[in-house]
Amino acid sequence: MERERLKGNLDLLLLSVLTTGPAHGYAIITALRERSEGAFDLGEGTVYPALHRLEAAGLLASDWAEAPGRRRRVYALTGKGAAALAADRARWRRFAAGMQAVVGWPA
Amino acid sequence: MTGLVEEYLRQLRASLRTRPEETSRILAEAEDHLRESVAAGRAAGLTETEAAEAAISSFGTVRAVVRAHQTARGQAAAALGHLFMAIWLLAGTVLTSVFAVGLYITVVMAVKGPQPGPDPDPSPGQLAYLVVACGLLGLPMLGSYHRVRRSLQRSRSRG
């Protein structure tokens, strides 16, 4: 998976991962890698600015939580984020169906 | 925590150009992430050093992380700042060079004494004024350039 294409869809991926409940950055990134079976392997440190941006846009909320010997930031989907995710998912399904119809799977 | 992770966080702190509260959040998240990643590597059977190297490699280079955190506006402002500093340095260098060359010519002319023939243009008096003006402008410009650069480096290393 090319990184640029992945970056273009990162917001949708991050919002989707958080539908299962609040999580901190490491858990979000690990879930992204595991659920994509290793296909979505971004530079982990570059995912945090995307989380910050989504929070600034009101799609995520975050708060500090205690981890053993350190602080961690836990992110959760907001109502606005859930609505944006629903709209993004619908757009993605239309796009994916269109791509699939034209490109198809290899024989 | 291993020294590798500490060193990475130190470099990240020194390189980030973000507001202090933002920097502190970025560093806290990076530390939490790297420590979890190292613990996962250790659990998978890696040595402490191997786990730290793998965690840092997956997190990305300091440069890539810093670039990702810089907003488009911040990048534009930084680029404009660099351009201004470069022009300032160039102007200061040119003026100081003119000062140095002019000073040399003035001294040579003074040592040789008045030459026969028509008065040179510019006259030694005019040249002296020009040289002094270039020196008065160029030297403080170079000085202020280096002072600003040093203070920027100090504020970066403080984070």
Interface residues (C-beta under 8 A of the other chain):
Chain A: H24 G25 Y26 I29 G43 E44 G45 T46 Y48 P49 H52 A67 R70 R71 R72 R73
Chain B: R25 I26 A28 E29 A30 E31 D32 H33 R35 E36 S37 S58 F59 G60 A64 V65 A68 H69
